[in-house]
Amino acid sequence: MHTDGFAKWTRRFEDERERRRAQGDPDWGRGATLHPAVWAGIQRFQVGEDGDGANLVSKADQAGDADYGQAVRLFVAEEQNHARLLARLLAAGGVPTLTGHWSDTVFVRLRRLMGLRMELLVLMIAEVVALRYYRALRDGTDDALTTEVAGRILSDEERHVPFHCERLHASLAELPHAVRRPVMAVWRLLLLAASLVVAADHGRALRRLGVGRLRFVGDVMASSRAVVSAVLVPRPDAWTNVG
């Protein structure tokens, strides 16, 4: 894969934007009823989805690929839409949004430490964890509005992972071959640490959604194998087992 192929991602994001516009919003008037622990988890993920993405966009522009820069802008717009959907879901349940959360602050600071490669590696940790969380939120509640919102976000996240994998593949290809696998091994260790923190922090909510802490961590780590494979040795079906 090469960075000159990102025009196709721009088209995919634009097609999804038009589909989303035609579909319209969920019926917020239905309201939502969830356990307080689940609401607390949604509040924290809403904070994580929020943000202007200016730092990522700037680094993408510096990479020198106009198609990639445009695709990143469209990706950021989808993430901002996730924050909006979650905020509206919280409002439908009469639950306020948070102004911030320590976990989001840590991730943002880590992402800004170095260049685009580091930004994407840290971002991918959040994305892979989010895949499992939104799947649990979609499947683990009988609240129709929550199921719909989580399903919409999950569908987007399942496209975001291969998008970032493609750019990371190109980025790691610039490193010596002997370094690439160790980089991804360290990434998996950081992913494990992050998933353990999320499992501990969201343990009560995950149990309410039918997913224990250990199962959550195990599922995240199992899905990461496909991510590593996609980054190191891209295959057309590399994304099918992610999430």
N, C-alpha and C positions, 0 to 999 in steps of 0.2 A: 504494500500500500504506500502511496505517496501523497504528500500534502496537496498536489494539484488535483486531487479527486474530490475536494470538499464542495465543489459546486453542486454535487448531487445531494449533499447534506443540506445546503441552503434550500434547494427545491423541496426536500422532505419537510423541513421545518415550515416552509411557506405553505405547503399543501396542508399540513396539520393545522396551521393558523386559520386557514380558510375553512377547514372542516369544523374546527372549534367554533368559529364565528357562526357558521350555519346551524350548528347544534344548539347554541345558546347555553345559558346557565342551567344548573339544576333548579328544581322547584324549592326555593328556600322556604317558602311558606309552610312546607310540611313540618318544619321544626326538626329537632334532633334530641334524642334522649340517650345518654350514655352514663356509665359509671364515672364518678369523679376522677378515679385514677386514669381512665382512658382520656378524659378531657385534659388532664394535666399533661399527658404525653402529646396530645395534639397541639397544645399550647407551645410546647418546646420545639416541636418540629416546625410549627408555623414560623417561629423566630428564625430557624435555620434556613427556611426557604426564602425569607425576606432579604432584601439587599439590592443595591443597584448594579452590582457586577462590574463596576468601573475598572477595578484593578485587573480582572481577568480580560476584559475587553482591550485594555491598554496593552497587555502582554501579547494578546492574540494579534493585534495590529503590528506590533514590533516584530512578529514572526515573518512578516513580509508576504503573506498570502491573503489577498483581498477576499477570496471566497471563504477561507477559514474565519477571517475576522467577521464577516457577515453572518456566518453560521453560528458563531459564538454569541453575537448579539441576539439572534433568534432563540438560542438556548437560554440566555439570561431572561428573555421575555417570558419563556415558558416557566422558568423557576419563579418569577415574580407572579405569574398567574397562579401557581401552586399556593404561594403565600396568600393571595387574594381569596382563593377557594377555601383554604383552611380558616381564614379570618371570617368569611361568611358562614362557614359551618359552625364555628364557635359562637357567632352571633345568633345563629338559629337555635342554639342550645342555651342562650343566655349566659355564655361564658366569655369573659374578656380576653383579649390578646395580652401577651407579655411584652414589656418594653425591651427585654433582653434576657439572655441565659448564659451562664458561664461556659457551657460546652460550645456554643456557637462562637463566643469570643475567642476561645482557644483555637478552633478550626480556622477562623478568619486570620488570626495572627500567624499561624503556621503556613497558611497558603501564601501569605505575602512575604515570607522570608526570602525567597530566591526568585528564580525565573519561572517561565511558563511550565517547564517540566515538573518542578516541585509543586506548583499551584495545582496542576492536573492530578498528580499523584495523591495529594491530600484531598482534593475534591472527589476523587474516585473512591476514597474510603467512605466519605459521607454518602455517595451515590449507592454503593453496594449495600451499606447498612440500610439505607432508605428503601431499597427494593424489598427487603424482607419485612421491614416495618409496615409499609403500605399494603403488602400482601396480607399480613396479619390483620390490619385494620379493615381491609376489604372483606375478608373471609370470616372474621371473628366476631362480628356483631350482627344483630338482627335489625339494626336501625337502617332503613332504606336510604336516607340521605347520606349518611356516613359511608355506606357501601358504595354509593355512586361516586361520591367525591374521591374516595380512596382509589377506586377503580380507574378514574380518569387520570389521577396523578401517577399511578403505577404504570399505566400505558405509556405515559411520557417518559418515565424513568427507564423503562425497558428500551427506549430508543436512545436515551442519553448515554447509557453505558457503552454501546458499540461506537458511538460518536467519539467519546473520549478515548476509547481504546485505540481507535484508528490514529488519532493524533499522537498518543503516547507511543505507539509502535514506531511512527516516523521519528519521534524525539529520541527514543532509546536506540534507534538504529544509528544515531550519530555517535554513540558511545562505543568503546571497544567491546568486542563480542563477549569477552570473559567477564565483563562488568554487568551485563544486562540481567542475567539470572539472579545474581546477588542483590541487585537493586529491587527486583520484584519479590525476592525472599524477604527483604527488610520491609517492603510494602505490606506483605501479608502479616508480618509480625505487628506492624502498626495497626493494621485492620483488626487483628485479634484483640489488641489492647482496646481499641475503640469500641468494638462490639461487646466486650466485657463491661465497659463503662456504661454503655447504653442498656445492656441487660440488667445491670444493677440499678441504674437510675429509673428504668421503666418496668422493673420487675412486676409490680402489682398490675400495671396496665396490660402487660404481655400475658399474664396469667388469665386476666379477664377475657382476653382475645383468644385464649386456647393455646398459647405458646409459652412453654416454660423458658426460664433463662438459658439453661444449657442447650435446649433445642434451638433457640434463637441464634446463639453463638455458633452452634454446629452448622446450621443452615447457611449462615453468612459465610463461614469459612469454606463450606462445600461449594458455594456459588463462586467463590473467588478463584477457584482453579480454572474455570472457563475464562475468566478475565485475564489471568496470567497467560494462559495459552493464546488468547487473542492478541495480547500485546506482543508476545515474543514470536509466535508462529501463527499469523492470521490464517483463518480458515473461514469459508463462507458460512459454516454452521457454528462458528465459535460462540455466538451469542445465545444459542437456543437453550442452554442449560443455566444461564445466568438468572439469579433471582429465586 
